[in-house]
Amino acid sequence: MPTPEGLRYAARVPEAIAAPKVLLGLTGLRIDGGIAVVNRCVARALDEQTRAGAVERVDRVLLLEEPDAGTPPPARGEDQLSHGSQPRFVWQLWRNYRRHRPQLVFLDQVGLARSLLLPLPGFPPPGSAIFTHGIELTAARKGYRARALAQAHVLLANSELTGQRLCSEHPDMANRVRVVQLCIDPERTESWEAVGPMPPSHEREPAALIVGRMWSEERGKGHDHLLEAWPDVRRRVPEAQLWIVGEGDDAERLQRKAGEIGIGESVHMLGRVSDEELGQLYRRASLFVMPSRQEGFGLVYAEAMWHGLPCIGSNADAAREVISDGESGELVPYGDVPALTASLISMLGERDRQQALGTAARRRARERFTYPRFRRDLLQALGLSG
């Protein structure tokens, strides 16, 4: 990414404000989805800065958080819940801004950033940041989303691919883009570590695991290609199982498709699972596969790798930033069913190769996708590391 000479917000905070105030406008912390994982890591990093005296206070406005979600309050500041109401979210964000005058207003996605475009006294704030995640950028080429990006002082990108896309589609914003690759939720790794050592490859079940939503208007995760590859996989590896985690309005169609092509008995639609259940599936499976075309980052690859699973992704999205092709897994062309089939057969049928790839995957996850690295990159990008 281009390195600017100075950001209007980030360049001045360490010099001018010893302990700035921060306002977070978030979709939620204890809700489903990858954005909530990112938000928990952001909130954790800023709470640590607050306790260290580097940030004065952090207030949070949470759009979808439930009152009984068990969300810990910020170290210094307050939470406000919008109960799913966007008008209430905007009102609470603006009221908090007027009350505390934070130096930085942080939004966790482009859609929420339109709040700062409303003609309210003090808006847009003098310092703002938006975390972009890739998939929403198609809708941000024009309209209010594009205006929201244009007024932000810092644009965080969850991957090099997302950052490059931002710079390509909005070249006038390139000097404000900062890549902050995601990390595995430290709360999850702590709970996973408590379970005990990872089982070796020869003790795992001959199962390929995919974790992802299944929506009829968003069929880019690769579920259909997996099902189309599976008959040949079963012919070569008769005991192979396909475990599908996730939910959505397309799940029923996919289940029917599995039955129609004669693989229904080896395809298990597991629906929504808890973090604990997902951890157990990661420990039991032999490999992770999601030949998607739409991952802005692909946090599930990193989670699977942390458990010692080799991964199969596509070369059409940011999976290539998580999976080291040929070392911790394989990348196949999106939609290339024969290539996907060959990769699945190789990993499921060759235990020694599976073991070698899994060992490298585990090492890579612990070196590259950790919370301390994310925290460092985040605070540097926001100008809060001084």
LOBA-67675 format. One line per field, with one value per residue: residue number from 1; x, y, z of N, C-alpha, C, O in turn. Coordinates in steps of 0.2 Angstrom, whole numbers. Layout:
BEGIN
num	NUM:... .
n_u	X:... .
n_v	Y:... .
n_w	Z:... .
ca_u	X:... .
ca_v	Y:... .
ca_w	Z:... .
c_u	X:... .
c_v	Y:... .
c_w	Z:... .
o_u	X:... .
o_v	Y:... .
o_w	Z:... .
***
This chain:
BEGIN
num	1:2:3:4:5:6:7:8:9:10:11:12:13:14:15:16:17:18:19:20:21:22:23:24:25:26:27:28:29:30:31:32:33:34:35:36:37:38:39:40:41:42:43:44:45:46:47:48:49:50:51:52:53:54:55:56:57:58:59:60:61:62:63:64:65:66:67:68:69:70:71:72:73:74:75:76:77:78:79:80:81:82:83:84:85:86:87:88:89:90:91:92:93:94:95:96:97:98:99:100:101:102:103:104:105:106:107:108:109:110:111:112:113:114:115:116:117:118:119:120:121:122:123:124:125:126:127:128:129:130:131:132:133:134:135:136:137:138:139:140:141:142:143:144:145:146:147:148:149:150:151:152:153:154:155:156:157:158:159:160:161:162:163:164:165:166:167:168:169:170:171:172:173:174:175:176:177:178:179:180:181:182:183:184:185:186:187:188:189:190:191:192:193:194:195:196:197:198:199:200:201:202:203:204:205:206:207:208:209:210:211:212:213:214:215:216:217:218:219:220:221:222:223:224:225:226:227:228:229:230:231:232:233:234:235:236:237:238:239:240:241:242:243:244:245:246:247:248:249:250:251:252:253:254:255:256:257:258:259:260:261:262:263:264:265:266:267:268:269:270:271:272:273:274:275:276:277:278:279:280:281:282:283:284:285:286:287:288:289:290:291:292:293:294:295:296:297:298:299:300:301:302:303:304:305:306:307:308:309:310:311:312:313:314:315:316:317:318:319:320:321:322:323:324:325:326:327:328:329:330:331:332:333:334:335:336:337:338:339:340:341:342:343:344:345:346:347:348:349:350:351:352:353:354:355:356:357:358:359:360:361:362:363:364:365:366:367:368:369:370:371:372:373:374:375:376:377:378:379:380:381:382:383:384:385:386 .
n_u	4:2:12:8:13:7:-7:-22:-28:-21:-8:-7:-11:-2:7:-1:-11:-11:-18:-30:-48:-60:-73:-83:-92:-101:-107:-109:-103:-105:-112:-117:-105:-90:-87:-90:-80:-69:-72:-72:-58:-53:-60:-54:-40:-41:-46:-35:-26:-32:-31:-17:-16:-14:-25:-39:-53:-65:-79:-94:-106:-118:-125:-133:-132:-137:-146:-144:-132:-120:-109:-94:-91:-83:-66:-64:-77:-93:-106:-119:-134:-142:-153:-155:-160:-157:-159:-159:-146:-139:-143:-138:-124:-121:-125:-117:-105:-106:-106:-94:-84:-74:-58:-57:-68:-74:-79:-86:-89:-93:-106:-112:-105:-112:-119:-111:-113:-124:-132:-129:-125:-108:-104:-97:-85:-69:-59:-60:-62:-64:-67:-64:-70:-70:-81:-91:-87:-91:-104:-100:-95:-102:-114:-120:-111:-99:-97:-96:-84:-75:-75:-69:-54:-45:-44:-46:-40:-44:-36:-22:-28:-40:-36:-29:-40:-47:-39:-38:-51:-55:-44:-41:-41:-30:-19:-24:-26:-24:-18:-23:-22:-32:-35:-35:-48:-43:-50:-56:-44:-39:-49:-48:-35:-36:-42:-33:-19:-17:-25:-15:-13:-16:-25:-37:-53:-58:-63:-68:-70:-81:-85:-97:-108:-124:-132:-145:-143:-130:-119:-105:-96:-92:-99:-107:-98:-90:-99:-101:-89:-88:-93:-82:-72:-77:-76:-63:-58:-67:-72:-73:-80:-91:-92:-103:-104:-115:-128:-143:-154:-151:-147:-156:-158:-145:-144:-154:-148:-136:-142:-148:-137:-132:-124:-128:-128:-115:-113:-115:-125:-123:-128:-130:-117:-110:-96:-88:-92:-88:-74:-72:-75:-65:-54:-57:-58:-50:-46:-48:-59:-64:-68:-69:-74:-75:-69:-64:-55:-54:-56:-59:-50:-38:-42:-44:-31:-24:-28:-21:-25:-23:-27:-39:-42:-47:-39:-45:-47:-44:-39:-27:-18:-19:-17:-3:2:4:12:5:-7:-18:-21:-34:-41:-55:-71:-66:-69:-63:-49:-51:-56:-45:-36:-43:-44:-30:-26:-35:-32:-18:-10:3:7:-4:-1:11:7:-2:6:14:4:-2:9:11:-1:1:11:8:-6:-10:-16:-8:0:-10:-15:-4:-3:-16:-16:-5:-10:-21:-15:-13:-3:7 .
n_v	-6:12:24:37:54:59:57:65:63:52:55:66:63:56:66:78:74:67:56:51:51:38:33:20:13:0:-16:-26:-36:-48:-56:-67:-71:-66:-52:-48:-55:-48:-36:-39:-41:-28:-20:-26:-23:-9:-7:-12:-2:8:4:5:19:25:28:38:36:24:23:14:11:-1:-9:-22:-29:-39:-37:-47:-53:-54:-45:-39:-23:-8:-4:9:20:18:7:8:2:-1:-9:-15:-5:7:21:24:20:30:41:39:37:50:58:53:57:71:73:68:72:64:60:51:42:27:15:-1:-6:-1:1:6:18:28:35:45:54:62:77:83:93:95:84:78:70:76:66:50:33:19:1:-10:-24:-31:-39:-29:-19:-19:-13:-1:8:19:31:33:25:26:40:39:32:42:52:48:47:37:22:6:-10:-27:-36:-38:-39:-33:-20:-17:-17:-6:4:4:6:17:28:41:39:32:35:34:22:8:-8:-21:-36:-49:-58:-73:-76:-72:-76:-88:-96:-97:-105:-116:-121:-125:-137:-147:-156:-156:-169:-181:-183:-196:-200:-194:-191:-196:-184:-169:-153:-139:-122:-110:-97:-100:-94:-90:-79:-77:-86:-90:-97:-110:-121:-129:-133:-142:-152:-157:-162:-172:-186:-192:-191:-199:-211:-214:-212:-221:-220:-206:-191:-177:-163:-150:-135:-122:-110:-105:-99:-107:-119:-130:-133:-137:-148:-156:-157:-165:-177:-180:-182:-194:-194:-192:-199:-197:-184:-172:-161:-149:-138:-123:-121:-121:-112:-120:-133:-131:-130:-144:-150:-145:-152:-165:-167:-170:-161:-144:-136:-123:-118:-104:-88:-76:-71:-59:-59:-72:-79:-91:-101:-98:-101:-115:-119:-116:-127:-137:-141:-144:-134:-130:-118:-106:-97:-85:-76:-68:-79:-84:-76:-81:-95:-104:-109:-125:-127:-125:-130:-130:-120:-118:-116:-105:-113:-124:-139:-152:-149:-146:-159:-167:-161:-164:-178:-181:-175:-181:-195:-197:-199:-195:-184:-176:-175:-168:-155:-151:-149:-138:-129:-127:-121:-109:-102:-99:-91:-80:-76:-70:-63:-53:-48:-43:-33:-24:-20:-14:-3:5:8:16:27:26:20:26 .
n_w	0:-3:5:15:17:29:39:42:54:61:61:69:82:92:95:98:107:122:127:118:116:111:100:96:83:81:73:82:96:102:93:79:66:56:57:70:77:73:79:92:94:91:101:112:110:111:124:131:128:135:148:150:149:137:130:133:136:130:121:116:103:100:87:85:96:110:125:135:131:138:136:141:149:142:147:152:150:141:136:123:118:102:99:86:78:66:65:79:82:75:82:95:92:88:99:109:103:104:117:122:114:105:98:89:78:75:64:60:48:30:28:40:41:35:44:48:38:39:41:54:69:71:64:48:59:65:65:58:56:45:44:32:23:11:4:4:-4:-18:-18:-14:-24:-28:-23:-6:1:-5:-3:11:12:6:15:26:37:39:31:35:29:27:21:9:-3:-2:1:-11:-19:-14:-17:-31:-35:-29:-32:-27:-14:-9:-2:11:15:25:28:38:42:47:63:73:84:101:112:107:104:117:123:115:117:130:129:126:118:100:90:81:63:59:68:65:58:41:35:26:30:28:32:32:26:18:6:-6:-14:-14:-19:-19:-11:-14:-12:-21:-31:-23:-20:-33:-35:-26:-29:-37:-28:-18:-25:-25:-12:-2:11:14:21:20:29:32:39:44:39:31:17:6:10:10:-4:-7:0:-6:-18:-16:-13:-25:-33:-28:-16:-4:8:13:15:27:33:45:50:61:73:89:96:104:98:85:87:91:79:70:76:74:60:44:34:29:18:7:-7:-12:-20:-15:-3:8:17:25:37:43:37:43:56:55:51:62:70:64:52:35:21:8:-4:-15:-29:-32:-23:-7:0:-4:3:16:15:11:-4:-8:3:16:12:-3:-17:-29:-45:-46:-47:-55:-56:-58:-54:-41:-36:-38:-29:-16:-16:-16:-3:6:4:5:19:24:17:20:34:34:27:36:48:44:42:54:61:53:56:69:68:60:61:74:89:95:84:76:85:86:72:70:80:76:63:66:73:87:94:101 .
ca_u	0:6:13:7:17:4:-14:-25:-30:-16:-1:-6:-13:3:10:-5:-16:-7:-23:-36:-54:-62:-80:-83:-99:-100:-113:-110:-97:-107:-116:-114:-101:-83:-86:-90:-73:-64:-74:-70:-51:-53:-62:-49:-34:-42:-46:-28:-23:-35:-28:-10:-16:-13:-31:-42:-59:-68:-87:-96:-113:-118:-132:-137:-130:-143:-145:-141:-126:-114:-104:-90:-91:-76:-62:-67:-82:-100:-110:-126:-137:-147:-158:-157:-163:-152:-160:-157:-139:-136:-144:-133:-118:-120:-126:-110:-99:-107:-105:-87:-79:-68:-53:-57:-74:-72:-85:-83:-90:-95:-114:-113:-102:-117:-121:-107:-114:-130:-131:-129:-119:-101:-103:-93:-80:-63:-55:-64:-59:-69:-64:-67:-69:-70:-87:-96:-85:-95:-109:-97:-92:-105:-119:-118:-106:-93:-96:-93:-77:-72:-74:-65:-47:-41:-47:-43:-42:-43:-31:-19:-32:-45:-33:-28:-46:-49:-34:-40:-58:-55:-37:-39:-41:-25:-15:-27:-28:-19:-19:-23:-24:-36:-31:-39:-50:-39:-54:-56:-38:-38:-53:-46:-29:-38:-45:-28:-15:-21:-23:-11:-17:-18:-31:-42:-58:-57:-68:-67:-75:-82:-89:-99:-116:-127:-138:-146:-141:-123:-117:-98:-92:-90:-103:-110:-92:-88:-104:-100:-82:-88:-93:-76:-68:-79:-74:-56:-58:-74:-74:-73:-86:-91:-96:-105:-107:-117:-135:-145:-159:-149:-145:-161:-157:-139:-145:-157:-143:-132:-146:-149:-131:-131:-119:-132:-126:-108:-113:-118:-127:-123:-131:-126:-114:-107:-89:-86:-94:-84:-68:-72:-75:-58:-50:-59:-58:-43:-44:-53:-60:-69:-65:-73:-72:-77:-66:-60:-49:-55:-53:-60:-44:-33:-44:-43:-24:-22:-29:-17:-28:-22:-33:-40:-45:-47:-34:-48:-49:-39:-37:-19:-14:-19:-15:3:0:9:15:0:-13:-18:-26:-36:-45:-62:-75:-62:-71:-57:-43:-54:-57:-38:-34:-47:-41:-23:-26:-38:-29:-11:-9:9:6:-9:2:16:4:-5:11:15:-2:-2:15:9:-7:3:16:5:-13:-11:-19:-3:2:-16:-15:1:-5:-21:-14:-1:-14:-25:-11:-14:2:12 .
ca_v	0:18:26:44:58:60:56:71:61:47:59:71:61:55:73:83:72:61:50:52:47:35:31:14:12:-7:-20:-30:-40:-55:-59:-71:-68:-64:-45:-48:-58:-43:-31:-41:-40:-21:-18:-28:-19:-2:-8:-13:5:12:3:8:26:28:31:41:32:21:22:10:10:-7:-10:-28:-33:-41:-35:-52:-56:-55:-41:-35:-16:-6:-3:16:22:15:4:9:-3:1:-14:-16:1:11:28:25:20:36:46:37:39:58:61:52:62:78:73:67:74:59:62:46:39:21:11:-7:-7:4:2:10:24:33:39:51:59:65:84:84:97:91:78:73:72:78:60:44:27:13:-5:-12:-31:-34:-40:-24:-14:-19:-8:6:11:25:32:35:21:29:46:38:31:48:57:45:49:31:16:-1:-15:-33:-40:-34:-39:-28:-14:-15:-15:1:9:3:8:24:30:47:38:27:37:34:15:4:-15:-24:-43:-51:-63:-78:-73:-75:-80:-95:-100:-99:-111:-122:-123:-129:-144:-152:-156:-158:-176:-182:-184:-203:-201:-189:-194:-194:-179:-163:-148:-132:-118:-104:-96:-103:-89:-91:-73:-77:-93:-90:-100:-116:-127:-133:-136:-147:-157:-160:-166:-177:-193:-194:-191:-205:-217:-215:-213:-223:-218:-199:-188:-170:-159:-143:-131:-115:-110:-100:-101:-111:-126:-136:-135:-141:-155:-160:-159:-171:-183:-181:-185:-200:-194:-189:-203:-195:-177:-170:-153:-148:-131:-118:-124:-117:-111:-127:-138:-130:-132:-151:-152:-144:-157:-172:-167:-171:-155:-139:-134:-118:-115:-98:-83:-70:-70:-53:-62:-79:-81:-99:-104:-97:-105:-122:-120:-117:-134:-142:-144:-141:-130:-129:-112:-104:-92:-80:-71:-67:-86:-84:-72:-85:-102:-104:-114:-131:-128:-126:-132:-129:-116:-121:-110:-105:-116:-129:-145:-157:-147:-147:-166:-170:-159:-167:-185:-181:-174:-186:-201:-197:-197:-192:-177:-172:-173:-162:-149:-149:-146:-132:-125:-125:-116:-103:-99:-96:-85:-75:-74:-70:-56:-48:-45:-38:-27:-19:-17:-9:3:9:11:21:32:25:16:30 .
ca_w	0:-3:12:14:22:36:40:46:61:64:61:74:89:97:97:101:112:125:128:115:117:105:100:92:81:79:72:88:99:104:88:74:60:56:59:77:79:72:83:99:94:91:108:117:110:114:132:134:128:140:155:150:150:131:128:139:136:124:121:111:101:97:83:85:103:114:132:139:127:142:134:146:147:141:153:154:145:142:130:122:113:98:98:79:75:63:68:86:82:73:87:100:90:88:106:112:100:106:124:124:109:104:93:83:78:72:61:58:41:26:29:46:41:32:50:48:32:41:43:62:71:72:59:50:64:62:64:58:52:43:43:26:23:4:0:3:-9:-24:-17:-12:-29:-29:-18:1:4:-8:1:17:11:4:21:32:37:39:29:36:24:31:17:4:-9:-1:1:-18:-22:-12:-21:-38:-36:-26:-32:-23:-6:-8:4:18:16:29:28:45:42:53:67:76:91:106:116:105:105:124:125:111:120:136:128:126:112:94:88:75:57:58:72:63:53:34:33:24:33:26:36:28:26:12:4:-13:-18:-13:-20:-21:-6:-17:-10:-27:-34:-18:-21:-39:-35:-21:-32:-39:-21:-14:-28:-24:-5:-1:18:15:23:19:34:30:44:42:38:26:13:1:13:8:-11:-7:3:-11:-24:-13:-14:-32:-37:-25:-11:2:15:15:16:33:34:52:52:65:78:94:96:106:94:80:89:91:72:68:79:71:53:41:31:28:11:5:-14:-13:-24:-12:4:9:20:25:44:44:35:49:62:53:51:69:72:61:46:28:18:1:-6:-22:-31:-34:-18:-2:2:-6:9:22:13:7:-9:-8:10:21:8:-10:-20:-35:-49:-44:-52:-58:-52:-58:-50:-34:-35:-37:-22:-11:-16:-13:4:10:3:7:26:25:14:25:40:32:26:43:52:41:43:62:62:49:59:75:67:56:62:81:91:96:78:74:89:84:66:71:84:71:58:69:76:94:97:104 .
c_u	4:7:13:12:14:-3:-16:-26:-24:-10:-1:-8:-7:7:6:-9:-12:-12:-29:-42:-56:-69:-80:-91:-99:-107:-114:-104:-99:-113:-113:-110:-94:-82:-86:-83:-69:-66:-71:-62:-50:-54:-56:-43:-35:-43:-39:-24:-26:-32:-21:-10:-14:-19:-35:-49:-61:-75:-89:-104:-113:-125:-136:-136:-137:-141:-142:-136:-120:-108:-100:-90:-84:-72:-63:-71:-89:-102:-117:-128:-142:-153:-160:-159:-158:-153:-158:-149:-136:-137:-139:-126:-116:-121:-119:-105:-100:-105:-98:-82:-73:-64:-54:-64:-73:-78:-82:-85:-93:-102:-115:-110:-106:-119:-117:-109:-120:-128:-133:-124:-113:-99:-101:-87:-74:-58:-60:-60:-65:-65:-68:-65:-70:-76:-92:-93:-88:-100:-106:-94:-96:-110:-116:-112:-99:-92:-94:-86:-73:-71:-70:-58:-43:-46:-43:-45:-40:-38:-28:-24:-38:-42:-31:-34:-48:-45:-36:-46:-59:-48:-36:-39:-35:-20:-18:-28:-22:-22:-18:-26:-27:-32:-37:-41:-46:-44:-55:-50:-37:-42:-51:-40:-31:-40:-39:-24:-19:-19:-19:-16:-20:-24:-37:-47:-57:-62:-65:-72:-75:-86:-90:-106:-118:-133:-139:-144:-133:-120:-110:-94:-89:-93:-105:-104:-90:-93:-103:-93:-83:-89:-87:-71:-70:-77:-66:-54:-65:-76:-74:-80:-85:-95:-97:-108:-109:-125:-137:-151:-158:-147:-150:-159:-150:-140:-149:-152:-138:-136:-147:-143:-128:-125:-122:-129:-119:-108:-118:-119:-128:-126:-127:-123:-111:-99:-86:-86:-89:-77:-67:-71:-68:-54:-51:-57:-51:-41:-50:-53:-65:-66:-69:-70:-73:-75:-62:-54:-49:-52:-54:-54:-39:-35:-42:-35:-21:-23:-25:-20:-25:-28:-33:-44:-45:-42:-38:-50:-43:-36:-29:-15:-14:-16:-8:3:6:13:11:-7:-12:-23:-28:-40:-52:-66:-72:-63:-65:-51:-45:-54:-50:-35:-37:-44:-34:-23:-29:-35:-22:-10:-2:9:1:-5:7:13:1:0:13:10:-3:4:13:4:-4:8:13:-2:-14:-13:-14:-1:-4:-16:-10:-1:-11:-20:-10:-5:-18:-21:-11:-8:8:11 .
c_v	6:20:34:48:59:60:62:69:57:51:63:69:60:61:77:81:66:55:52:48:44:33:26:13:5:-11:-24:-34:-47:-57:-64:-68:-66:-57:-44:-50:-52:-37:-32:-39:-32:-18:-20:-24:-12:-2:-8:-6:9:11:5:15:29:31:33:37:29:20:18:10:4:-8:-16:-32:-34:-39:-40:-56:-57:-51:-38:-28:-14:-4:4:19:18:12:7:4:0:-3:-15:-10:6:19:29:24:26:41:45:39:47:60:59:56:69:79:73:70:70:62:57:43:33:17:5:-10:-1:6:7:17:29:37:45:56:63:72:86:88:93:86:81:75:73:72:54:39:22:7:-8:-20:-35:-34:-34:-19:-13:-13:-1:10:18:26:34:31:24:36:45:36:37:52:54:47:43:26:10:-6:-22:-38:-35:-34:-34:-21:-12:-14:-8:6:9:7:15:27:36:45:33:29:37:26:11:-4:-18:-31:-45:-57:-68:-75:-76:-78:-87:-99:-102:-105:-117:-125:-127:-136:-149:-152:-158:-165:-176:-184:-191:-205:-197:-193:-192:-190:-172:-158:-141:-128:-111:-103:-99:-99:-90:-85:-73:-84:-94:-93:-107:-122:-132:-136:-142:-153:-161:-164:-172:-185:-196:-195:-198:-212:-219:-215:-214:-220:-210:-196:-180:-167:-152:-140:-124:-116:-105:-103:-106:-118:-131:-138:-139:-148:-159:-162:-165:-177:-185:-184:-191:-200:-192:-193:-200:-188:-175:-163:-152:-142:-127:-122:-119:-116:-118:-132:-137:-132:-140:-153:-151:-149:-164:-172:-168:-165:-150:-137:-129:-115:-109:-93:-76:-68:-64:-54:-70:-82:-88:-103:-104:-101:-113:-124:-121:-123:-139:-145:-140:-139:-130:-123:-111:-98:-86:-74:-71:-74:-86:-80:-76:-92:-101:-110:-119:-132:-129:-129:-130:-124:-118:-115:-111:-108:-122:-136:-151:-156:-148:-154:-169:-168:-163:-174:-185:-180:-179:-193:-202:-195:-193:-185:-173:-170:-167:-155:-146:-146:-139:-127:-122:-120:-109:-99:-96:-91:-79:-72:-73:-63:-51:-44:-40:-32:-22:-16:-12:-3:8:12:17:27:32:21:20:30 .
c_w	0:4:12:19:28:35:44:53:64:65:67:81:94:99:100:107:115:126:125:117:110:105:94:90:78:78:78:90:100:99:83:69:61:59:67:80:79:77:90:100:95:98:113:117:113:122:135:134:133:147:155:150:143:128:134:141:130:125:115:110:97:94:85:92:107:121:136:135:132:140:139:144:146:147:156:148:146:135:129:116:109:96:91:75:73:65:75:86:80:78:93:98:90:95:110:110:103:114:126:120:107:98:87:84:73:70:59:51:37:27:35:46:38:38:50:43:34:43:50:64:74:68:52:55:61:61:64:54:51:42:37:25:16:1:-1:-2:-15:-23:-15:-17:-30:-23:-11:3:1:-5:8:17:10:10:26:31:37:36:30:31:28:27:12:-2:-8:-1:-7:-21:-21:-16:-28:-39:-34:-26:-28:-16:-5:-3:11:19:20:29:35:44:48:57:70:83:97:111:114:106:112:126:121:115:127:135:128:119:106:92:82:69:57:63:70:58:46:32:31:27:29:31:33:27:19:10:-3:-17:-17:-13:-22:-16:-9:-15:-16:-30:-29:-19:-28:-39:-31:-24:-33:-32:-18:-18:-27:-16:-2:6:19:16:22:25:32:36:42:41:33:21:8:3:10:1:-11:-5:-2:-17:-22:-14:-21:-36:-33:-20:-4:9:17:16:22:34:42:55:57:71:83:93:98:102:87:81:89:83:69:70:76:64:50:37:30:21:10:-1:-16:-18:-21:-5:4:13:21:32:46:42:40:55:61:54:58:72:69:54:39:25:11:0:-13:-23:-33:-29:-13:1:1:-1:15:21:9:3:-9:-2:15:18:1:-12:-27:-39:-47:-49:-56:-54:-52:-54:-42:-32:-34:-31:-16:-11:-13:-6:8:9:4:14:27:23:18:31:39:31:32:48:50:42:50:63:59:53:65:74:64:58:70:83:92:90:76:78:87:77:67:75:80:66:60:73:84:97:101:111 .
o_u	10:2:17:15:18:-6:-13:-25:-21:-6:5:-6:-8:9:8:-11:-11:-9:-34:-41:-55:-71:-78:-95:-96:-112:-120:-99:-95:-118:-107:-111:-92:-77:-82:-81:-65:-61:-69:-60:-45:-50:-55:-40:-30:-41:-38:-21:-22:-30:-18:-4:-14:-19:-35:-50:-59:-77:-86:-108:-110:-130:-142:-139:-141:-135:-138:-134:-116:-103:-104:-89:-79:-76:-64:-69:-90:-100:-120:-125:-147:-158:-166:-161:-154:-148:-155:-146:-131:-132:-136:-123:-111:-117:-117:-101:-95:-103:-95:-76:-67:-67:-52:-66:-71:-82:-77:-83:-95:-104:-120:-113:-105:-122:-120:-106:-122:-123:-137:-118:-114:-94:-104:-85:-72:-53:-64:-56:-69:-60:-74:-60:-70:-78:-95:-97:-88:-102:-110:-90:-93:-111:-110:-108:-94:-86:-89:-82:-67:-66:-68:-55:-37:-51:-38:-51:-35:-36:-30:-24:-39:-45:-32:-34:-51:-48:-36:-47:-63:-45:-30:-37:-34:-18:-14:-31:-16:-28:-13:-32:-25:-27:-43:-37:-47:-41:-55:-50:-35:-40:-51:-39:-27:-40:-40:-26:-24:-14:-20:-21:-26:-27:-42:-45:-54:-66:-60:-78:-70:-91:-86:-110:-114:-139:-134:-142:-131:-118:-108:-88:-84:-91:-104:-104:-88:-91:-103:-93:-79:-86:-85:-67:-66:-75:-64:-50:-68:-82:-76:-85:-79:-101:-92:-113:-106:-128:-132:-152:-162:-146:-147:-160:-150:-137:-147:-152:-137:-133:-147:-144:-123:-122:-118:-129:-117:-102:-123:-114:-133:-127:-121:-127:-110:-97:-81:-82:-87:-73:-62:-68:-66:-49:-46:-56:-46:-35:-55:-48:-71:-63:-73:-64:-71:-78:-57:-49:-45:-48:-50:-52:-36:-31:-40:-33:-17:-19:-26:-18:-25:-34:-28:-50:-42:-40:-35:-52:-37:-32:-26:-9:-10:-12:-8:3:12:17:12:-11:-7:-28:-23:-43:-55:-66:-75:-59:-64:-49:-41:-52:-49:-32:-33:-43:-33:-19:-27:-36:-20:-9:-2:12:3:-6:8:15:1:-2:14:11:-4:2:15:4:-6:10:15:-3:-20:-13:-15:0:-3:-17:-12:0:-11:-21:-10:-4:-20:-24:-11:-9:12:15 .
o_v	6:20:37:45:61:63:64:73:59:49:65:72:63:62:80:85:61:50:55:43:47:31:27:13:4:-9:-25:-34:-51:-60:-64:-62:-65:-55:-40:-48:-51:-34:-28:-37:-30:-14:-16:-22:-9:3:-5:-4:13:15:6:18:35:35:29:35:32:16:18:10:3:-8:-15:-37:-29:-40:-39:-62:-61:-53:-34:-26:-17:-3:5:20:15:14:8:3:3:-1:-16:-11:9:22:34:28:29:45:50:42:49:65:64:58:72:84:76:70:72:65:59:40:34:15:4:-15:4:12:11:21:35:43:50:62:68:73:90:88:88:84:86:80:71:72:53:40:21:7:-9:-22:-41:-31:-34:-14:-8:-10:3:14:23:21:36:34:25:38:49:38:38:56:58:48:44:25:9:-6:-22:-43:-30:-29:-30:-16:-6:-9:-5:10:15:11:19:28:37:50:32:24:38:25:12:-5:-17:-32:-43:-59:-66:-72:-82:-83:-92:-105:-107:-110:-123:-131:-132:-140:-155:-148:-162:-168:-172:-186:-192:-210:-198:-198:-186:-191:-170:-159:-139:-131:-107:-108:-99:-100:-90:-86:-68:-87:-97:-93:-109:-127:-138:-142:-147:-159:-167:-168:-177:-189:-201:-200:-202:-217:-225:-219:-210:-220:-208:-199:-178:-168:-148:-142:-121:-121:-101:-109:-108:-123:-137:-144:-143:-152:-165:-168:-169:-182:-191:-188:-194:-205:-190:-189:-202:-185:-177:-159:-154:-141:-127:-126:-113:-120:-120:-136:-142:-135:-142:-158:-155:-151:-168:-178:-167:-163:-152:-136:-130:-110:-109:-94:-71:-64:-63:-51:-73:-86:-91:-108:-109:-104:-116:-129:-124:-125:-145:-150:-134:-141:-130:-123:-115:-95:-81:-69:-72:-73:-89:-82:-75:-94:-97:-116:-117:-137:-134:-129:-130:-123:-120:-111:-116:-107:-125:-137:-154:-160:-150:-156:-172:-172:-164:-177:-190:-184:-181:-197:-208:-189:-188:-180:-167:-164:-163:-150:-140:-141:-135:-121:-116:-115:-104:-93:-90:-87:-74:-66:-76:-58:-45:-38:-35:-27:-16:-10:-6:2:14:18:22:32:37:19:17:34 .
o_w	3:8:8:23:33:30:49:57:69:70:70:86:99:105:105:111:112:125:128:120:105:111:89:94:72:81:80:86:99:101:83:67:67:62:69:85:83:80:94:105:98:101:117:122:116:125:140:138:136:151:161:150:143:123:139:146:124:129:110:115:92:97:86:93:107:123:141:137:130:141:143:138:147:153:162:143:151:130:134:111:112:93:89:69:77:67:76:90:83:80:95:103:93:96:113:114:105:116:130:121:108:94:81:89:67:74:55:49:40:28:34:49:38:37:52:43:30:46:51:61:78:68:50:55:56:58:68:50:55:38:37:27:16:-4:-6:-3:-18:-28:-14:-16:-34:-19:-11:7:5:-3:10:21:13:10:31:26:35:39:27:30:30:30:11:-5:-13:-4:-9:-26:-25:-19:-31:-44:-36:-20:-25:-12:1:1:16:25:19:31:38:45:54:55:70:86:97:115:118:108:114:129:124:115:128:140:130:114:107:93:77:70:54:62:73:55:45:27:33:26:27:33:31:27:14:13:-7:-23:-20:-8:-27:-17:-7:-17:-16:-32:-32:-20:-28:-43:-32:-21:-32:-32:-16:-15:-26:-14:0:7:24:14:22:25:31:38:37:41:31:22:4:-1:9:-1:-15:-7:-3:-19:-26:-16:-23:-40:-34:-18:0:14:23:18:22:35:45:61:56:74:81:89:95:100:85:77:87:82:65:67:76:61:54:36:32:17:12:-1:-21:-19:-24:-1:0:12:18:32:50:45:42:58:65:56:59:77:69:52:39:26:7:2:-17:-18:-36:-31:-15:6:5:0:19:25:4:5:-10:-1:19:22:-2:-9:-31:-35:-46:-55:-60:-50:-47:-51:-38:-26:-29:-27:-12:-5:-10:-2:14:14:5:15:31:26:20:34:43:34:34:51:55:44:51:67:62:54:67:79:65:57:72:79:91:90:73:76:87:77:63:72:80:64:57:75:87:103:103:115 .
***
